Amino acid sequence: MPLTVHQFACLSDNYGFLIRDEATGRTACIDTPDAAAVLRELDDLGWELDFILNTHWHPDHAGGNADIKAITGCTIMGPAEVTRIAPLDHEVGGGDTVQLGETTFQVIESGGHTLGHIAYFDPADRVAFVGDTLFALGCGRLFEGTPEQMWDSLQRLAALPDDTRVYCAHEYTASNARFALSVDDGAALKARADEIFAARERGEWTVPTTIALEKATNPFLRAPVLAAKVGAAGQPDAQAFAAVRAAKDNFRG
């Protein structure tokens, strides 16, 4: 039976995700951006929480761990770095698997935004929860990792099946689109950007995206193709990515 994903907006621009293995009813929360919002959504759905699956340690991803565990008694899994700010029951990292009822998640190393960042991929349902590593038309800032680490992480995600639905943690897509248009004049990006701007005008979400769509239009995955436009012609792929990331960091559009 399939995995059900319940998405909801919280904080200023975060998304929360409650997921349920329909075969068993086992339920998890991907990160804990807002404890009150998570608990409210659980109550509205009538779901009982079994697990929290953290992607990284930032407060808008693990800050609700303690409050949610105190009320639900759930088990918390995530990378070791989460213990910097929140409780963690079981450490998981790249190459591990996490079982949610009959749903198996592969844990993918995706450091760069933070050193220990991870993503969760359900190959049966073609669903990936990527935290702040890969965004719709974007990627996370390099707060702790190197360009080489982040480029490798993005390549691991890009290697997932094209039809994988990608659930990223923030609604940054319109801003990302404005930057992307500054470095890429391709028709595919222009068409996607027009759709994004129109959707946001209507108040619609742009998440989830897909791996295929990101490979076709995301400037960070397309960095080697765009290298000349960001002053990195002839540079290794990771350095082309670094140049695109630096251009985004300095973009004021």
C-alpha positions as CSV (number, residue, x, y, z in Angstrom):
1,M,0.0,0.0,0.0
2,P,1.2,3.5,-0.7
3,L,2.8,6.2,1.5
4,T,0.5,9.1,2.2
5,V,2.1,12.5,2.5
6,H,0.3,15.3,4.3
7,Q,2.0,18.7,3.6
8,F,1.3,21.9,5.5
9,A,2.8,25.4,5.7
10,C,4.2,26.7,9.0
11,L,6.5,29.5,10.3
12,S,7.2,32.1,7.7
13,D,8.1,29.9,4.7
14,N,8.6,26.3,6.0
15,Y,6.7,23.2,5.0
16,G,6.0,20.4,7.4
17,F,5.4,16.8,6.3
18,L,3.4,14.1,8.1
19,I,3.7,10.7,6.4
20,R,1.7,7.6,7.0
21,D,2.4,4.0,5.8
22,E,-1.1,3.0,4.8
23,A,-0.5,-0.8,5.2
24,T,0.2,-0.4,8.9
25,G,-0.9,3.1,10.0
26,R,2.6,3.9,11.2
27,T,3.2,7.6,11.1
28,A,6.2,9.9,11.0
29,C,7.0,13.6,10.9
30,I,9.8,14.8,8.6
31,D,11.6,17.4,10.8
32,T,9.8,19.5,13.4
33,P,9.8,23.2,12.3
34,D,6.9,24.2,14.5
35,A,5.8,21.8,17.3
36,A,2.4,23.4,17.8
37,A,1.6,23.2,14.1
38,V,2.7,19.5,13.9
39,L,0.6,18.6,16.9
40,R,-2.4,20.4,15.5
41,E,-2.1,18.7,12.1
42,L,-1.8,15.3,13.8
43,D,-5.0,16.0,15.8
44,D,-6.9,17.2,12.7
45,L,-5.9,14.0,10.9
46,G,-6.5,11.7,13.8
47,W,-3.0,10.2,13.4
48,E,-0.8,9.0,16.2
49,L,2.9,9.8,15.7
50,D,5.5,7.0,15.9
51,F,8.6,8.7,14.6
52,I,10.4,12.0,13.9
53,L,12.8,11.8,11.0
54,N,15.2,14.7,11.2
55,T,17.3,15.9,8.2
56,H,19.7,18.3,10.1
57,W,20.1,20.2,13.3
58,H,18.8,23.7,12.4
59,P,16.1,25.0,14.8
60,D,13.5,25.2,12.1
61,H,14.0,21.5,11.5
62,A,14.7,20.0,14.9
63,G,13.5,22.7,17.3
64,G,10.2,21.0,18.0
65,N,11.7,17.6,18.8
66,A,11.5,17.8,22.6
67,D,7.9,19.2,22.8
68,I,6.5,16.7,20.3
69,K,8.2,13.8,22.0
70,A,7.0,14.9,25.4
71,I,3.4,14.7,24.2
72,T,3.5,11.8,21.7
73,G,6.3,9.6,23.1
74,C,7.6,9.1,19.6
75,T,11.0,7.8,18.6
76,I,13.4,10.4,17.1
77,M,15.9,9.5,14.4
78,G,18.3,11.6,12.5
79,P,22.0,12.5,12.1
80,A,24.2,12.9,15.2
81,E,24.4,16.7,14.7
82,V,20.8,17.0,15.8
83,T,21.9,16.5,19.4
84,R,23.4,20.0,19.3
85,I,20.0,21.4,20.0
86,A,17.5,18.5,20.5
87,P,17.0,15.0,21.8
88,L,17.8,12.1,19.4
89,D,16.9,8.4,20.1
90,H,18.7,6.7,17.2
91,E,21.5,8.1,15.0
92,V,21.2,7.4,11.3
93,G,23.4,8.3,8.4
94,G,24.1,7.8,4.7
95,G,23.7,4.1,3.7
96,D,21.3,3.3,6.5
97,T,17.7,2.4,6.1
98,V,14.7,3.5,8.2
99,Q,11.5,1.4,8.4
100,L,8.1,3.0,8.7
101,G,5.7,0.0,8.8
102,E,6.1,-1.6,5.4
103,T,7.8,1.5,3.9
104,T,11.6,1.4,3.7
105,F,13.5,4.7,3.5
106,Q,17.0,4.8,2.2
107,V,19.1,7.4,4.1
108,I,21.2,9.5,1.7
109,E,24.2,11.5,2.8
110,S,23.5,15.1,1.7
111,G,25.9,17.3,3.6
112,G,26.9,20.8,2.6
113,H,24.2,23.0,4.1
114,T,25.3,21.4,7.4
115,L,28.0,18.8,7.6
116,G,25.8,15.9,8.7
117,H,22.6,16.7,6.6
118,I,20.8,13.6,5.3
119,A,17.8,12.9,3.1
120,Y,15.2,10.2,3.1
121,F,14.2,8.3,-0.1
122,D,11.4,5.8,-0.5
123,P,12.1,4.0,-3.7
124,A,8.8,2.1,-3.8
125,D,6.8,5.3,-3.9
126,R,9.4,7.5,-5.6
127,V,9.4,10.1,-2.8
128,A,12.4,12.0,-1.3
129,F,12.5,14.3,1.6
130,V,15.5,16.5,1.1
131,G,15.4,19.1,3.9
132,D,17.5,22.1,2.9
133,T,19.9,20.4,0.4
134,L,17.9,20.7,-2.8
135,F,15.1,23.2,-3.4
136,A,12.8,23.8,-6.3
137,L,15.2,25.7,-8.6
138,G,17.7,26.1,-5.7
139,C,19.9,24.5,-3.1
140,G,20.8,25.3,0.5
141,R,23.4,27.8,1.5
142,L,26.8,26.4,2.5
143,F,26.7,27.2,6.2
144,E,29.1,24.4,7.2
145,G,30.2,22.4,4.2
146,T,32.3,22.9,1.1
147,P,31.2,23.3,-2.5
148,E,32.7,19.9,-3.3
149,Q,30.6,18.3,-0.5
150,M,27.4,20.0,-1.6
151,W,28.0,19.2,-5.3
152,D,28.5,15.5,-4.4
153,S,25.3,15.6,-2.4
154,L,23.4,17.2,-5.2
155,Q,24.7,14.5,-7.6
156,R,23.5,11.8,-5.3
157,L,20.0,13.3,-5.3
158,A,20.1,13.9,-9.1
159,A,20.8,10.2,-9.6
160,L,17.4,9.3,-8.1
161,P,14.7,8.2,-10.7
162,D,13.5,11.1,-12.7
163,D,9.9,10.7,-11.5
164,T,10.9,11.0,-7.8
165,R,8.7,13.6,-6.0
166,V,11.0,15.9,-4.1
167,Y,9.7,17.4,-0.9
168,C,12.0,20.3,0.1
169,A,11.4,22.3,3.3
170,H,10.9,25.9,2.2
171,E,8.8,27.9,-0.2
172,Y,11.7,29.7,-1.8
173,T,10.9,29.0,-5.4
174,A,9.9,32.4,-6.8
175,S,13.1,33.9,-5.4
176,N,15.1,31.0,-6.8
177,A,13.4,31.5,-10.2
178,R,14.4,35.2,-10.3
179,F,18.0,34.2,-9.7
180,A,17.9,31.3,-12.2
181,L,16.7,33.7,-14.9
182,S,19.8,35.9,-14.3
183,V,22.2,33.1,-15.3
184,D,20.1,30.9,-17.6
185,D,18.1,32.1,-20.6
186,G,16.9,28.7,-21.7
187,A,13.3,28.2,-22.8
188,A,12.6,25.4,-20.3
189,L,13.5,27.7,-17.4
190,K,11.5,30.6,-18.8
191,A,8.4,28.5,-19.1
192,R,8.8,27.1,-15.6
193,A,9.5,30.5,-14.1
194,D,6.3,31.9,-15.7
195,E,4.3,29.0,-14.2
196,I,5.9,29.6,-10.7
197,F,5.2,33.3,-10.7
198,A,1.6,32.7,-11.7
199,A,1.2,29.9,-9.1
200,R,2.5,32.1,-6.3
201,E,0.2,35.0,-7.3
202,R,-2.6,32.5,-6.8
203,G,-1.2,31.5,-3.4
204,E,-0.4,28.0,-4.6
205,W,2.5,25.9,-3.4
206,T,5.4,25.0,-5.7
207,V,6.5,22.0,-3.6
208,P,6.8,19.1,-4.4
209,T,9.0,19.2,-7.5
210,T,10.6,16.3,-9.4
211,I,14.1,15.2,-10.1
212,A,13.5,15.4,-13.8
213,L,12.3,19.0,-13.5
214,E,15.2,20.0,-11.4
215,K,17.8,18.4,-13.7
216,A,16.2,20.3,-16.6
217,T,16.0,23.8,-15.0
218,N,17.8,24.1,-11.6
219,P,20.9,26.2,-12.1
220,F,22.7,24.4,-9.3
221,L,22.3,21.0,-11.0
222,R,23.1,22.7,-14.3
223,A,26.2,24.5,-13.1
224,P,28.7,22.9,-15.5
225,V,26.5,24.0,-18.4
226,L,26.2,27.5,-17.0
227,A,29.9,27.8,-16.0
228,A,30.8,30.4,-18.6
229,K,27.9,32.7,-17.5
230,V,29.3,32.8,-13.9
231,G,33.0,33.2,-14.8
232,A,33.9,29.6,-14.3
233,A,34.5,28.4,-17.9
234,G,36.8,25.4,-18.0
235,Q,36.7,24.8,-14.2
236,P,35.8,21.4,-12.6
237,D,32.1,20.8,-12.0
238,A,32.3,21.5,-8.3
239,Q,34.0,24.9,-9.0
240,A,31.3,25.8,-11.5
241,F,28.8,24.9,-8.8
242,A,30.7,27.1,-6.3
243,A,30.5,30.0,-8.8
244,V,26.8,29.6,-9.2
245,R,26.3,29.4,-5.4
246,A,28.4,32.6,-4.9
247,A,26.4,34.4,-7.6
248,K,23.2,33.4,-5.8
249,D,24.6,34.5,-2.4
250,N,25.3,38.0,-3.9
251,F,22.1,38.2,-6.0
252,R,19.8,41.2,-5.2
253,G,17.0,40.7,-7.6
